[in-house]
Amino acid sequence: MRVFIVTNHFLDGNGGGPYASRAVINGFAEFAEECLLLYPESREKIDSYINPKVAVKGILSKKKSIEKLIDIYFGRINRFAGIFKQELIKFKPEVVVFDNSRASAGLIQIAKSAGCKIITVHHNYEVEYYRGTPPPKLWRYPLLHYMKKAEKKSVILSDLNLTLTEQDIDLLRKNYDPLNEKNFECLGIFEYKKSSDFSAPEAVERKNNELCFVITGSLSSYQTEVSLLPFFEHYYPIVKKCFPRAKLIVAGKDPSESIKSLCNKNADVLLVANPANMPEIIKQCDIYICPVAVGGGLKLRIMDGLKMGLPVLSHSVSARGYDDFQREGVLFKYDNEPSFENGLKKVAFLLRDAKLREKVIEQYRKIFSFEGGTQRLFAILKRTNFY
């Protein structure tokens, strides 16, 4: 099977999109006889992220901001229009994988006309995602307009639509496939490296004298900022009521001034900006909290906690895609103050189990390891006659 993958994510980035994209690319590389990747090039090489079996072709944009804005207004929402067709003709793939619908804009018809089977990997329902992460105002209307058109076309023209959560299947079907005619499968997310290349630091023994909670993420992002304010106002007082000696660590990249101010108002909150080793911080804590209450898709930051064996208390918006951990009773979700307090007491009760971290890490590896993810991908490709 010859596979041509197109992604619109900067693969050297630290966010959820690049992380999920690297996993998808390396997952397909496991089964492809030959694999070509078309991606937006930045200043850093991607060799350490991508399977060396994959032939890569990066497209570096030299356009100024005003030129990019003009492109958006004309519906050019990725940078591959001038190169995709010639690479398609040269490589002659059997399967074209568009790593999200934005990557497919203006290209999916070309792939369809060439007789290729088409797979689109939907990282979320784009309209919902951008509602929680709004683009700058000048870009917002044209980008959302053309994104919605691209997403609809990708659902209709793809032979297989893969998603990261079951909820995204429901949203995409409701908005673009009400008659349930298109092929959808939930792939989920997984590590982009094999287990032999990845090892979680061993968890230290939990301190008995006080609980330590931890929140991580990009501390300058819109989603984090608009979620932390209500968290400190409505939910953190409940933590202090139930556990007066508790401490909270907020760790992540480039904290905004508003987040610095929020953390500095609380003497028992430690802000760690741009940590050199996030796992080392997380493993010193007891309970992972994800307060993000906006946006769509799967929030990869929760994986930071599960990877270190911590039980999780998450806002319901961010709990999507972690159904297995809810069923296992190591992740609890909330959407108001009573449900937060109830979940807090339940997750704290789990800490009595001396083998809790061991159990969480075992479950994490079962679901989120590279091997687990590629097994799911292989099963889907076999079931849908792609392999």
C-alpha positions in Angstrom: 0.0 0.0 0.0 1.4 3.4 -1.1 0.2 6.1 1.2 0.4 9.9 0.6 -0.2 11.9 3.8 -0.9 15.6 3.8 -0.9 17.5 7.2 -1.4 21.2 7.9 0.2 21.0 11.4 3.7 22.2 12.2 5.1 18.8 13.3 7.8 20.3 15.5 5.2 22.0 17.7 4.2 21.1 21.3 0.4 21.4 21.0 -2.2 18.6 20.8 -2.5 19.0 17.0 1.2 18.3 16.1 1.3 15.5 18.7 -1.8 13.7 17.3 -0.5 14.2 13.7 2.9 12.6 14.5 1.0 9.6 15.9 -1.2 9.3 12.8 1.8 9.6 10.4 3.9 7.1 12.2 0.9 4.8 12.5 0.3 4.7 8.8 4.0 4.2 8.2 3.8 0.9 10.0 1.6 -0.6 7.3 2.6 1.3 4.1 5.0 -0.2 1.7 6.0 3.4 0.8 4.9 6.6 2.5 5.2 10.2 1.4 4.5 13.2 3.7 3.6 16.7 2.6 3.8 19.1 5.5 4.2 22.8 6.3 7.9 23.3 7.0 9.2 25.5 9.8 12.7 26.3 10.9 13.2 23.0 12.8 13.8 19.6 11.3 11.2 16.9 12.1 13.6 13.8 11.9 13.2 13.1 15.6 9.4 12.9 15.4 8.7 11.0 12.2 9.5 7.3 11.2 12.6 7.4 8.9 10.7 5.2 6.5 8.6 8.2 5.6 9.8 10.3 2.7 9.1 13.9 3.6 8.5 17.0 1.6 8.2 20.3 3.5 6.7 23.4 2.0 8.2 26.6 3.5 6.0 29.7 3.2 7.8 33.0 2.6 4.6 35.0 2.4 4.1 38.1 4.6 1.1 38.3 7.0 -0.9 40.4 4.6 -0.4 37.9 1.8 -1.5 35.1 4.0 -4.6 37.1 5.0 -5.5 37.7 1.3 -5.1 33.9 0.7 -7.6 33.2 3.5 -10.2 35.6 2.0 -9.8 33.7 -1.3 -10.3 30.3 0.4 -6.6 29.2 0.2 -6.4 27.8 3.8 -3.4 25.6 3.3 -0.2 26.0 1.4 -0.2 23.0 -0.8 -2.2 24.1 -3.9 0.8 24.5 -6.1 2.6 21.3 -5.2 0.0 18.6 -4.3 -1.0 17.5 -7.9 2.5 17.1 -9.2 3.5 15.1 -6.1 0.4 12.9 -6.5 1.3 12.3 -10.2 4.9 11.4 -9.3 4.2 9.2 -6.3 1.1 7.4 -7.6 -0.4 6.5 -4.2 -3.2 4.1 -3.6 -4.4 5.9 -0.5 -4.3 9.7 0.3 -4.6 10.6 4.0 -5.6 14.1 4.8 -4.6 14.9 8.4 -7.6 17.1 9.2 -10.1 18.7 6.8 -8.1 22.0 6.5 -5.3 20.0 4.8 -7.8 18.7 2.3 -9.2 22.1 1.2 -8.9 22.4 -2.6 -7.0 19.1 -2.8 -9.5 16.3 -2.0 -11.3 16.6 -5.4 -7.9 16.2 -7.2 -7.2 13.0 -5.2 -10.6 11.7 -5.9 -10.3 12.4 -9.6 -7.0 10.5 -9.6 -8.8 7.4 -8.4 -7.2 7.3 -5.0 -8.9 6.0 -1.9 -9.2 8.9 0.6 -9.0 8.9 4.4 -9.5 12.1 6.4 -8.4 12.2 10.0 -10.7 14.7 11.9 -9.0 16.0 15.0 -12.3 17.6 16.1 -15.4 19.2 14.8 -13.7 22.3 13.5 -16.6 24.7 14.1 -16.7 23.7 17.8 -12.9 23.9 18.0 -12.7 27.4 16.7 -15.6 28.5 18.9 -13.3 27.7 21.8 -10.2 29.0 20.2 -11.2 32.0 18.1 -8.9 33.2 15.4 -8.0 36.9 15.2 -10.9 39.0 14.1 -9.6 39.8 10.6 -9.2 36.1 9.9 -12.2 34.8 11.7 -15.1 35.1 9.2 -13.4 33.9 6.0 -11.4 31.2 7.8 -14.5 29.7 9.5 -16.5 30.0 6.3 -13.9 28.1 4.2 -13.1 25.6 7.0 -16.7 24.6 7.3 -16.9 24.1 3.5 -13.7 22.0 3.6 -14.9 19.9 6.5 -18.2 19.1 4.8 -16.5 18.2 1.6 -14.0 16.0 3.4 -16.8 14.1 5.2 -18.7 13.6 1.9 -15.8 12.7 -0.4 -13.7 10.6 2.0 -13.9 6.8 1.8 -13.1 6.7 5.5 -13.4 9.4 8.2 -11.3 8.8 11.3 -11.9 10.7 14.5 -10.2 11.0 17.9 -13.4 10.8 19.9 -16.9 9.2 19.6 -18.4 12.6 20.3 -16.8 14.0 17.1 -18.4 11.3 15.1 -21.8 12.3 16.4 -21.2 16.0 15.7 -19.8 15.4 12.1 -22.7 13.1 11.3 -25.3 15.5 12.7 -23.9 18.4 10.6 -22.8 16.8 7.4 -24.1 13.2 7.2 -27.6 13.1 8.7 -28.5 9.9 6.8 -25.5 8.0 8.1 -24.2 7.2 4.7 -20.5 7.9 5.3 -17.9 5.6 6.8 -16.8 6.8 10.3 -14.4 5.1 12.8 -13.0 6.3 16.1 -9.2 5.8 16.1 -8.5 7.7 19.3 -5.1 9.1 20.1 -1.8 7.4 21.0 1.9 8.0 21.5 3.9 8.7 18.4 6.9 6.7 19.6 7.1 3.0 20.3 7.2 1.9 24.0 10.9 1.0 23.6 11.5 4.7 22.7 9.4 6.1 25.5 9.5 5.4 29.2 7.6 7.2 31.9 9.8 8.2 35.0 9.0 6.0 37.9 6.4 7.6 40.3 7.7 8.6 43.7 5.8 7.6 46.8 2.9 9.9 47.6 3.4 12.3 50.5 1.1 11.6 53.4 1.0 15.0 55.1 -0.8 16.9 52.3 -2.3 16.6 48.8 -0.8 18.3 45.9 -2.9 19.1 42.8 -1.5 19.9 39.4 -2.8 21.7 36.3 -0.7 21.8 33.1 -1.0 23.3 29.6 -0.1 26.2 27.4 -0.5 29.1 29.9 -0.9 31.7 27.2 -3.7 30.0 25.2 -7.2 31.4 25.1 -8.7 28.1 26.3 -6.5 28.1 29.4 -7.0 31.7 30.3 -10.9 31.7 30.1 -11.0 28.5 32.1 -8.6 29.3 34.9 -10.5 32.4 36.1 -13.8 30.5 36.9 -11.7 27.6 38.3 -10.0 29.9 40.9 -13.3 31.7 41.6 -15.7 28.7 41.9 -13.7 25.5 42.3 -10.4 26.1 44.0 -12.2 27.3 47.2 -13.9 23.8 47.3 -10.4 22.2 47.2 -9.4 24.3 50.2 -12.6 23.6 52.1 -12.2 19.8 51.7 -8.4 19.8 52.0 -7.2 22.9 53.9 -3.5 22.0 53.6 -3.6 21.2 49.9 -1.3 22.9 47.4 -1.7 23.5 43.7 1.0 23.6 41.0 0.2 25.3 37.7 2.9 24.5 35.1 3.2 25.3 31.5 4.6 27.4 28.7 4.6 31.2 28.6 2.1 32.1 31.3 0.1 35.2 30.5 0.0 38.2 32.8 -3.6 37.4 33.8 -2.6 33.8 34.8 0.4 35.1 36.7 -1.9 37.4 38.6 -4.4 34.6 39.4 -1.7 32.4 40.8 0.1 35.1 42.7 -3.1 35.9 44.6 -3.0 32.4 46.3 -0.1 31.7 48.6 -0.5 27.9 48.3 -0.4 28.0 44.4 3.0 27.5 42.8 3.4 28.7 39.2 6.1 26.9 37.2 6.8 28.7 33.9 8.3 26.8 31.0 9.4 23.8 33.0 12.4 21.9 31.7 11.0 18.6 32.7 7.2 18.4 33.0 7.0 14.7 34.0 9.3 15.4 37.0 6.8 18.0 38.2 3.7 16.0 37.7 5.0 12.8 39.4 5.5 14.8 42.6 1.8 15.5 42.7 -1.2 13.4 43.7 -4.2 14.5 41.6 -4.3 16.0 38.1 -7.0 18.6 37.3 -8.0 19.7 33.8 -10.3 22.8 34.2 -10.5 23.7 30.5 -14.2 24.3 29.8 -14.1 25.4 26.1 -13.2 24.0 22.7 -13.8 20.7 21.1 -12.0 17.4 20.4 -9.7 15.5 22.7 -7.5 17.5 25.2 -4.1 15.8 25.2 -3.0 17.6 28.4 -4.9 15.0 30.4 -2.5 12.4 29.1 0.3 14.2 31.0 -1.4 13.2 34.3 -2.4 9.7 33.3 1.1 9.0 31.9 2.5 9.6 35.4 -0.2 7.4 37.1 -2.3 10.3 38.5 -6.1 10.0 38.9 -7.8 12.9 37.1 -10.6 15.4 37.9 -11.7 17.0 34.6 -14.3 19.5 33.4 -16.8 17.5 31.3 -15.7 19.4 28.1 -12.2 18.1 28.5 -13.2 14.6 29.5 -14.1 13.6 25.9 -12.1 10.7 24.6 -11.2 9.4 28.0 -14.3 7.1 28.4 -12.2 4.1 29.3 -10.6 5.8 32.2 -14.0 7.0 33.5 -15.2 3.4 33.3 -12.1 2.3 35.2 -12.9 4.8 37.9 -9.7 6.8 37.7 -11.1 9.9 35.9 -14.0 11.9 37.2 -15.7 14.7 35.4 -17.6 17.8 36.7 -19.6 20.7 35.2 -20.8 22.5 38.3 -19.7 23.0 42.0 -21.6 20.1 43.5 -20.3 17.6 40.9 -16.8 19.0 41.4 -16.9 18.5 45.2 -18.3 15.0 44.6 -15.6 14.1 42.1 -12.9 15.6 44.3 -13.9 13.3 47.2 -14.0 10.3 45.0 -10.6 10.9 43.4 -9.0 11.6 46.7 -10.4 8.4 48.1 -8.5 6.5 45.4 -5.2 7.6 46.8 -5.6 5.0 49.6 -4.8 2.4 47.1 -1.0 1.9 47.2 -1.0 0.4 43.7 -3.1 3.2 42.1 -0.3 4.7 40.0 0.6 1.3 38.7 -3.0 0.6 37.6 -3.4 4.0 35.9 -0.1 3.7 34.0 -1.0 0.1 32.9 -4.4 1.4 31.6 -2.6 4.3 29.9 -0.2 2.1 28.1 -3.0 -0.2 27.0 -5.0 2.6 25.4 -2.4 5.3 24.5 0.8 3.4 23.7 2.0 3.5 20.1 1.5 -0.3 19.9 -2.1 0.0 21.1 -2.9 2.8 18.7 -1.4 1.0 15.6 -3.4 -2.1 16.5 -6.6 -0.1 16.4 -5.6 1.5 13.1 -4.7 -1.9 11.6 -8.1 -3.3 12.7 -9.9 -0.4 11.2 -8.0 -0.6 7.9 -8.7 -4.3 7.6 -12.4 -3.9 8.5 -12.9 -1.2 5.9 -10.9 -3.0 3.2 -8.0 -0.6 3.0 -5.4 -3.2 3.9 
